[in-house]
Amino acid sequence: MSTPQSGSRPVYGPLYFLASLGAGGLSVTFFLYLMFWVPHAGRPVPIFEDIVAVLSGGSVAEKAMVFVAWAGIAIFVALMVQMMIWNLREMGQFKKSAAFKALHAGNAEAQMMAIPLALAMLVNGGFILGLVFVPGLWGVVEYLFPLALLTFAAIGAYGLRLYGKFLGRILTSGGFENSKNNSFAQVLPGFAFAMIGVGMAAPAAMSMNPTTVGVSLVVSSFFIIIAALISGVAMILGLHSMMDHGAHEDSAPTLLIGIPLLTVIGIALMRQAHGLHVHFGAHGADVDSFNLLTPIVMVQFAFALFGIVVLRAQGYFSKYVTGAHLSPGSYALICPGVAMSVMLQFYVNKGLVGMGLVAKFSTAYWLLSAPALVLQFATIALLVILNAKHFKRGAKPIAVQAA
């Protein structure tokens, strides 16, 4: 990961792209209000017209929910874009530095995969923005799906080039230091490819064109499989190194990366299953979502317990969140909070409600939904704290000057 710093001027590194990613993820948590609480019969997602219908005839509580969701989506998409622009500008300066060359000579080169990861989230966030704010978008959405697939393909090609360069170097000339791989930092490339895969799976769930759905199924599967292979190998290697050397303190947030990884893969698989059911005769049932989501949520809880035990033992929060230490890697804490909130929403609505175990909007439903909402706002608070710490006036991260 990065080198921990103390003081008021953190040095720029690629992991600051996670600040953009985190903001984009939080916009998704507000979109789920509309996804699960606004009727959208005949469509897999709510659109502007569905939302306006609620504003026209819904209760006061429903109207308030819509305005909260709209505000949350708009604010965090805007923050995502702002952070993306800032990162791209700083990366331009960083590429001229000796630190950039050093980054490409060791394990930390994998940090560059934060760029395609954040770019993929940017596209996902843009699509959400269009769905909820642009009238009539659904009428032309079939023309947008091929463009989205091409955009994700371009991001995927960029990610493959970055990761291929990294693998090509270490598998031909060596240089990978297993003693410094004592974290799950090398899972980041897998997470990036999973984010590309879930974006490519969206047309499978939403398009009415069988050809578009078929292409979506194939190309999304490619990136999901790559993500699973990379992540599985990286976790085994990282755990082996941690058992020998202990978890690297600055990289400790990566121990939670399994949570967002499983969320995006889980959503991708649900999107694929929907496309197979609607267009290709696959016999899906409500119990299938429950069977998919239950083990995912349980494994995520296991990752959470594992990561939190280590983070608390190291005093990570008192050092890097509320303390004086500055590290762009601390933004890796945003993704697990977002991902767990999102997956809990899916589990309650697609798993428990879908199975008929819980009645929608019942007392039990809101009690089960409460953890997702609490986690959502706790993650927002964490992002605010980190942004205030890293981007306070006169103390924004600076790119290392060219050597």
C-alpha positions as a Python dict, from the first residue, in 0.01 Angstrom:
ca = {
    (1, 'M'): (0, 0, 0),
    (2, 'S'): (138, 342, 87),
    (3, 'T'): (380, 476, 341),
    (4, 'P'): (211, 613, 655),
    (5, 'Q'): (262, 980, 714),
    (6, 'S'): (199, 1221, 996),
    (7, 'G'): (155, 1591, 957),
    (8, 'S'): (-65, 1818, 750),
    (9, 'R'): (50, 1748, 393),
    (10, 'P'): (-7, 1390, 280),
    (11, 'V'): (178, 1284, -33),
    (12, 'Y'): (-33, 1180, -330),
    (13, 'G'): (-68, 814, -431),
    (14, 'P'): (-303, 616, -662),
    (15, 'L'): (-508, 491, -367),
    (16, 'Y'): (-668, 836, -349),
    (17, 'F'): (-885, 713, -636),
    (18, 'L'): (-1063, 518, -362),
    (19, 'A'): (-1204, 849, -237),
    (20, 'S'): (-1388, 882, -569),
    (21, 'L'): (-1491, 517, -556),
    (22, 'G'): (-1629, 552, -204),
    (23, 'A'): (-1839, 855, -293),
    (24, 'G'): (-1979, 671, -594),
    (25, 'G'): (-2061, 371, -379),
    (26, 'L'): (-2253, 588, -133),
    (27, 'S'): (-2467, 719, -420),
    (28, 'V'): (-2567, 356, -483),
    (29, 'T'): (-2686, 318, -123),
    (30, 'F'): (-2934, 602, -181),
    (31, 'F'): (-3043, 459, -516),
    (32, 'L'): (-3147, 143, -332),
    (33, 'Y'): (-3413, 346, -150),
    (34, 'L'): (-3577, 396, -488),
    (35, 'M'): (-3495, 45, -607),
    (36, 'F'): (-3672, -128, -321),
    (37, 'W'): (-3925, 128, -198),
    (38, 'V'): (-4062, 280, -521),
    (39, 'P'): (-4297, 66, -736),
    (40, 'H'): (-4156, 1, -1085),
    (41, 'A'): (-4376, -272, -1229),
    (42, 'G'): (-4254, -412, -1559),
    (43, 'R'): (-3901, -278, -1519),
    (44, 'P'): (-3605, -413, -1322),
    (45, 'V'): (-3511, -64, -1197),
    (46, 'P'): (-3700, 253, -1105),
    (47, 'I'): (-3686, 544, -1349),
    (48, 'F'): (-3767, 914, -1335),
    (49, 'E'): (-4134, 857, -1421),
    (50, 'D'): (-4179, 605, -1138),
    (51, 'I'): (-4031, 850, -892),
    (52, 'V'): (-4253, 1136, -1012),
    (53, 'A'): (-4556, 909, -968),
    (54, 'V'): (-4466, 869, -600),
    (55, 'L'): (-4429, 1246, -563),
    (56, 'S'): (-4773, 1290, -720),
    (57, 'G'): (-4966, 1035, -519),
    (58, 'G'): (-4749, 902, -240),
    (59, 'S'): (-4764, 966, 132),
    (60, 'V'): (-4561, 1234, 307),
    (61, 'A'): (-4311, 970, 422),
    (62, 'E'): (-4274, 835, 66),
    (63, 'K'): (-4219, 1182, -74),
    (64, 'A'): (-3961, 1258, 194),
    (65, 'M'): (-3782, 932, 110),
    (66, 'V'): (-3765, 1030, -258),
    (67, 'F'): (-3615, 1369, -179),
    (68, 'V'): (-3358, 1213, 55),
    (69, 'A'): (-3265, 961, -214),
    (70, 'W'): (-3244, 1226, -484),
    (71, 'A'): (-3029, 1449, -264),
    (72, 'G'): (-2800, 1162, -164),
    (73, 'I'): (-2750, 1048, -522),
    (74, 'A'): (-2683, 1400, -649),
    (75, 'I'): (-2442, 1493, -369),
    (76, 'F'): (-2232, 1179, -383),
    (77, 'V'): (-2221, 1154, -762),
    (78, 'A'): (-2102, 1516, -766),
    (79, 'L'): (-1837, 1433, -504),
    (80, 'M'): (-1734, 1126, -704),
    (81, 'V'): (-1684, 1336, -1016),
    (82, 'Q'): (-1499, 1607, -824),
    (83, 'M'): (-1262, 1353, -671),
    (84, 'M'): (-1209, 1183, -1006),
    (85, 'I'): (-1111, 1509, -1173),
    (86, 'W'): (-877, 1595, -887),
    (87, 'N'): (-718, 1252, -897),
    (88, 'L'): (-661, 1259, -1272),
    (89, 'R'): (-495, 1598, -1241),
    (90, 'E'): (-274, 1486, -952),
    (91, 'M'): (-189, 1161, -1127),
    (92, 'G'): (-58, 1363, -1419),
    (93, 'Q'): (189, 1530, -1185),
    (94, 'F'): (265, 1210, -997),
    (95, 'K'): (372, 1035, -1319),
    (96, 'K'): (661, 1282, -1349),
    (97, 'S'): (801, 1191, -1008),
    (98, 'A'): (1061, 948, -883),
    (99, 'A'): (793, 806, -652),
    (100, 'F'): (595, 694, -958),
    (101, 'K'): (898, 505, -1092),
    (102, 'A'): (954, 347, -751),
    (103, 'L'): (587, 243, -741),
    (104, 'H'): (638, 45, -1062),
    (105, 'A'): (939, -139, -925),
    (106, 'G'): (771, -324, -639),
    (107, 'N'): (453, -481, -506),
    (108, 'A'): (277, -145, -489),
    (109, 'E'): (240, -126, -868),
    (110, 'A'): (-92, -306, -816),
    (111, 'Q'): (-222, 21, -665),
    (112, 'M'): (-260, 151, -1020),
    (113, 'M'): (-564, -76, -1052),
    (114, 'A'): (-750, 173, -832),
    (115, 'I'): (-785, 384, -1148),
    (116, 'P'): (-995, 142, -1359),
    (117, 'L'): (-1183, 50, -1041),
    (118, 'A'): (-1287, 413, -987),
    (119, 'L'): (-1358, 464, -1358),
    (120, 'A'): (-1595, 168, -1361),
    (121, 'M'): (-1780, 313, -1062),
    (122, 'L'): (-1797, 647, -1243),
    (123, 'V'): (-1986, 484, -1532),
    (124, 'N'): (-2220, 303, -1291),
    (125, 'G'): (-2286, 628, -1107),
    (126, 'G'): (-2357, 811, -1430),
    (127, 'F'): (-2615, 551, -1530),
    (128, 'I'): (-2789, 581, -1193),
    (129, 'L'): (-2796, 958, -1232),
    (130, 'G'): (-2961, 923, -1572),
    (131, 'L'): (-3223, 676, -1451),
    (132, 'V'): (-3348, 891, -1165),
    (133, 'F'): (-3314, 1242, -1308),
    (134, 'V'): (-3361, 1221, -1688),
    (135, 'P'): (-3721, 1199, -1819),
    (136, 'G'): (-3775, 956, -2104),
    (137, 'L'): (-3438, 785, -2069),
    (138, 'W'): (-3593, 438, -2062),
    (139, 'G'): (-3728, 496, -2413),
    (140, 'V'): (-3376, 510, -2555),
    (141, 'V'): (-3199, 283, -2306),
    (142, 'E'): (-3152, 2, -2559),
    (143, 'Y'): (-2923, 233, -2754),
    (144, 'L'): (-2728, 312, -2439),
    (145, 'F'): (-2652, -47, -2340),
    (146, 'P'): (-2411, -113, -2629),
    (147, 'L'): (-2236, 215, -2551),
    (148, 'A'): (-2209, 115, -2187),
    (149, 'L'): (-2063, -223, -2283),
    (150, 'L'): (-1808, -55, -2508),
    (151, 'T'): (-1716, 189, -2230),
    (152, 'F'): (-1668, -90, -1978),
    (153, 'A'): (-1472, -285, -2239),
    (154, 'A'): (-1236, 10, -2280),
    (155, 'I'): (-1192, 36, -1902),
    (156, 'G'): (-1142, -340, -1886),
    (157, 'A'): (-877, -327, -2159),
    (158, 'Y'): (-700, -50, -1970),
    (159, 'G'): (-712, -257, -1650),
    (160, 'L'): (-581, -565, -1830),
    (161, 'R'): (-294, -362, -1972),
    (162, 'L'): (-202, -226, -1629),
    (163, 'Y'): (-222, -563, -1460),
    (164, 'G'): (-54, -739, -1751),
    (165, 'K'): (240, -502, -1722),
    (166, 'F'): (265, -579, -1350),
    (167, 'L'): (244, -956, -1398),
    (168, 'G'): (481, -947, -1694),
    (169, 'R'): (744, -774, -1484),
    (170, 'I'): (728, -996, -1177),
    (171, 'L'): (691, -1323, -1369),
    (172, 'T'): (986, -1255, -1597),
    (173, 'S'): (1232, -1058, -1386),
    (174, 'G'): (1097, -1118, -1035),
    (175, 'G'): (1093, -839, -780),
    (176, 'F'): (777, -939, -594),
    (177, 'E'): (855, -931, -222),
    (178, 'N'): (650, -1192, -39),
    (179, 'S'): (770, -1056, 295),
    (180, 'K'): (596, -727, 214),
    (181, 'N'): (278, -892, 88),
    (182, 'N'): (138, -922, 441),
    (183, 'S'): (-206, -785, 356),
    (184, 'F'): (-478, -832, 96),
    (185, 'A'): (-351, -535, -108),
    (186, 'Q'): (-297, -760, -411),
    (187, 'V'): (-672, -833, -419),
    (188, 'L'): (-731, -478, -547),
    (189, 'P'): (-690, -582, -914),
    (190, 'G'): (-950, -856, -861),
    (191, 'F'): (-1188, -601, -710),
    (192, 'A'): (-1134, -373, -1010),
    (193, 'F'): (-1218, -648, -1259),
    (194, 'A'): (-1524, -745, -1052),
    (195, 'M'): (-1648, -384, -1069),
    (196, 'I'): (-1607, -390, -1446),
    (197, 'G'): (-1787, -725, -1456),
    (198, 'V'): (-2087, -603, -1257),
    (199, 'G'): (-2118, -302, -1486),
    (200, 'M'): (-2108, -528, -1792),
    (201, 'A'): (-2376, -750, -1636),
    (202, 'A'): (-2626, -463, -1612),
    (203, 'P'): (-2763, -503, -1967),
    (204, 'A'): (-2825, -873, -1892),
    (205, 'A'): (-3070, -763, -1621),
    (206, 'M'): (-3226, -467, -1800),
    (207, 'S'): (-3214, -507, -2178),
    (208, 'M'): (-3501, -653, -2378),
    (209, 'N'): (-3274, -735, -2672),
    (210, 'P'): (-3157, -1099, -2654),
    (211, 'T'): (-2837, -1020, -2845),
    (212, 'T'): (-2743, -744, -2604),
    (213, 'V'): (-2823, -973, -2311),
    (214, 'G'): (-2612, -1253, -2459),
    (215, 'V'): (-2312, -1028, -2513),
    (216, 'S'): (-2352, -892, -2161),
    (217, 'L'): (-2357, -1244, -2017),
    (218, 'V'): (-2040, -1349, -2197),
    (219, 'V'): (-1822, -1043, -2139),
    (220, 'S'): (-1930, -995, -1777),
    (221, 'S'): (-1848, -1362, -1708),
    (222, 'F'): (-1498, -1306, -1844),
    (223, 'F'): (-1420, -1030, -1597),
    (224, 'I'): (-1594, -1199, -1304),
    (225, 'I'): (-1390, -1516, -1357),
    (226, 'I'): (-1068, -1314, -1379),
    (227, 'A'): (-1165, -1132, -1060),
    (228, 'A'): (-1229, -1457, -875),
    (229, 'L'): (-900, -1614, -988),
    (230, 'I'): (-686, -1312, -901),
    (231, 'S'): (-857, -1258, -566),
    (232, 'G'): (-836, -1621, -459),
    (233, 'V'): (-464, -1647, -533),
    (234, 'A'): (-389, -1306, -381),
    (235, 'M'): (-570, -1389, -57),
    (236, 'I'): (-382, -1717, -17),
    (237, 'L'): (-46, -1548, -75),
    (238, 'G'): (-134, -1256, 149),
    (239, 'L'): (-254, -1477, 433),
    (240, 'H'): (64, -1685, 412),
    (241, 'S'): (277, -1372, 442),
    (242, 'M'): (66, -1237, 729),
    (243, 'M'): (112, -1560, 921),
    (244, 'D'): (489, -1513, 889),
    (245, 'H'): (523, -1137, 935),
    (246, 'G'): (197, -1012, 1083),
    (247, 'A'): (-46, -782, 903),
    (248, 'H'): (107, -465, 760),
    (249, 'E'): (-42, -181, 962),
    (250, 'D'): (-85, 69, 680),
    (251, 'S'): (-250, -196, 462),
    (252, 'A'): (-479, -336, 732),
    (253, 'P'): (-802, -200, 572),
    (254, 'T'): (-745, -439, 280),
    (255, 'L'): (-834, -725, 515),
    (256, 'L'): (-1195, -614, 461),
    (257, 'I'): (-1175, -612, 81),
    (258, 'G'): (-1357, -944, 60),
    (259, 'I'): (-1677, -760, 158),
    (260, 'P'): (-1701, -529, -147),
    (261, 'L'): (-1560, -801, -372),
    (262, 'L'): (-1841, -1040, -276),
    (263, 'T'): (-2105, -769, -307),
    (264, 'V'): (-2020, -679, -665),
    (265, 'I'): (-1979, -1043, -770),
    (266, 'G'): (-2308, -1133, -601),
    (267, 'I'): (-2496, -853, -777),
    (268, 'A'): (-2335, -949, -1108),
    (269, 'L'): (-2452, -1309, -1066),
    (270, 'M'): (-2805, -1192, -984),
    (271, 'R'): (-2808, -975, -1295),
    (272, 'Q'): (-2692, -1264, -1507),
    (273, 'A'): (-2952, -1498, -1357),
    (274, 'H'): (-3228, -1249, -1439),
    (275, 'G'): (-3118, -1226, -1802),
    (276, 'L'): (-3097, -1603, -1835),
    (277, 'H'): (-3445, -1641, -1686),
    (278, 'V'): (-3617, -1377, -1899),
    (279, 'H'): (-3453, -1444, -2235),
    (280, 'F'): (-3310, -1796, -2238),
    (281, 'G'): (-3555, -2011, -2045),
    (282, 'A'): (-3355, -2064, -1729),
    (283, 'H'): (-3594, -2168, -1454),
    (284, 'G'): (-3524, -1920, -1177),
    (285, 'A'): (-3712, -1905, -847),
    (286, 'D'): (-3720, -1671, -549),
    (287, 'V'): (-3536, -1930, -343),
    (288, 'D'): (-3238, -1902, -579),
    (289, 'S'): (-3167, -1546, -464),
    (290, 'F'): (-3189, -1657, -103),
    (291, 'N'): (-2950, -1945, -167),
    (292, 'L'): (-2703, -1714, -340),
    (293, 'L'): (-2718, -1424, -96),
    (294, 'T'): (-2718, -1615, 233),
    (295, 'P'): (-2365, -1760, 201),
    (296, 'I'): (-2236, -1431, 60),
    (297, 'V'): (-2362, -1238, 363),
    (298, 'M'): (-2225, -1498, 603),
    (299, 'V'): (-1879, -1489, 442),
    (300, 'Q'): (-1889, -1108, 452),
    (301, 'F'): (-1957, -1122, 826),
    (302, 'A'): (-1655, -1351, 859),
    (303, 'F'): (-1437, -1101, 669),
    (304, 'A'): (-1570, -820, 889),
    (305, 'L'): (-1485, -1004, 1210),
    (306, 'F'): (-1141, -1097, 1081),
    (307, 'G'): (-1056, -745, 964),
    (308, 'I'): (-1195, -564, 1267),
    (309, 'V'): (-1002, -788, 1507),
    (310, 'V'): (-675, -694, 1335),
    (311, 'L'): (-762, -325, 1296),
    (312, 'R'): (-850, -295, 1664),
    (313, 'A'): (-541, -483, 1774),
    (314, 'Q'): (-325, -243, 1573),
    (315, 'G'): (-512, 66, 1692),
    (316, 'Y'): (-572, 156, 1329),
    (317, 'F'): (-871, 385, 1382),
    (318, 'S'): (-704, 590, 1654),
    (319, 'K'): (-400, 639, 1431),
    (320, 'Y'): (-533, 675, 1077),
    (321, 'V'): (-891, 792, 1120),
    (322, 'T'): (-893, 1015, 1426),
    (323, 'G'): (-518, 1036, 1485),
    (324, 'A'): (-228, 1213, 1316),
    (325, 'H'): (-127, 943, 1067),
    (326, 'L'): (-215, 1012, 703),
    (327, 'S'): (-249, 733, 447),
    (328, 'P'): (-456, 720, 127),
    (329, 'G'): (-510, 354, 213),
    (330, 'S'): (-751, 461, 488),
    (331, 'Y'): (-1007, 526, 211),
    (332, 'A'): (-1021, 148, 168),
    (333, 'L'): (-1241, 152, 481),
    (334, 'I'): (-1525, 317, 286),
    (335, 'C'): (-1579, 30, 42),
    (336, 'P'): (-1664, -238, 302),
    (337, 'G'): (-1919, -14, 474),
    (338, 'V'): (-2087, 68, 145),
    (339, 'A'): (-2078, -291, 24),
    (340, 'M'): (-2216, -440, 344),
    (341, 'S'): (-2500, -186, 349),
    (342, 'V'): (-2584, -264, -14),
    (343, 'M'): (-2572, -640, 34),
    (344, 'L'): (-2789, -627, 345),
    (345, 'Q'): (-3050, -434, 147),
    (346, 'F'): (-3042, -698, -125),
    (347, 'Y'): (-3055, -978, 130),
    (348, 'V'): (-3362, -838, 302),
    (349, 'N'): (-3551, -747, -16),
    (350, 'K'): (-3444, -1015, -263),
    (351, 'G'): (-3368, -1289, -14),
    (352, 'L'): (-3595, -1271, 290),
    (353, 'V'): (-3889, -1087, 130),
    (354, 'G'): (-3853, -1281, -192),
    (355, 'M'): (-3870, -1609, 0),
    (356, 'G'): (-4177, -1493, 190),
    (357, 'L'): (-3998, -1509, 524),
    (358, 'V'): (-4062, -1139, 590),
    (359, 'A'): (-4351, -920, 476),
    (360, 'K'): (-4237, -606, 297),
    (361, 'F'): (-4276, -286, 504),
    (362, 'S'): (-4372, -482, 815),
    (363, 'T'): (-4218, -408, 1154),
    (364, 'A'): (-3980, -701, 1107),
    (365, 'Y'): (-3884, -567, 764),
    (366, 'W'): (-3778, -229, 904),
    (367, 'L'): (-3594, -388, 1196),
    (368, 'L'): (-3397, -604, 953),
    (369, 'S'): (-3334, -307, 723),
    (370, 'A'): (-3210, -88, 1009),
    (371, 'P'): (-2852, -229, 1016),
    (372, 'A'): (-2807, -143, 648),
    (373, 'L'): (-2925, 214, 708),
    (374, 'V'): (-2713, 258, 1022),
    (375, 'L'): (-2408, 127, 836),
    (376, 'Q'): (-2481, 358, 543),
    (377, 'F'): (-2478, 671, 756),
    (378, 'A'): (-2183, 552, 964),
    (379, 'T'): (-1989, 516, 638),
    (380, 'I'): (-2095, 864, 530),
    (381, 'A'): (-1962, 997, 861),
    (382, 'L'): (-1636, 809, 804),
    (383, 'L'): (-1598, 961, 458),
    (384, 'V'): (-1662, 1310, 598),
    (385, 'I'): (-1396, 1254, 867),
    (386, 'L'): (-1140, 1128, 617),
    (387, 'N'): (-1207, 1407, 369),
    (388, 'A'): (-1178, 1668, 643),
    (389, 'K'): (-849, 1516, 750),
    (390, 'H'): (-693, 1467, 408),
    (391, 'F'): (-839, 1762, 220),
    (392, 'K'): (-867, 2039, 474),
    (393, 'R'): (-780, 2383, 342),
    (394, 'G'): (-409, 2423, 285),
    (395, 'A'): (-342, 2055, 347),
    (396, 'K'): (-460, 1876, 33),
    (397, 'P'): (-245, 1583, -75),
    (398, 'I'): (27, 1697, -309),
    (399, 'A'): (197, 1508, -587),
    (400, 'V'): (567, 1448, -540),
    (401, 'Q'): (758, 1684, -763),
    (402, 'A'): (942, 1549, -1063),
    (403, 'A'): (1289, 1419, -989),
}
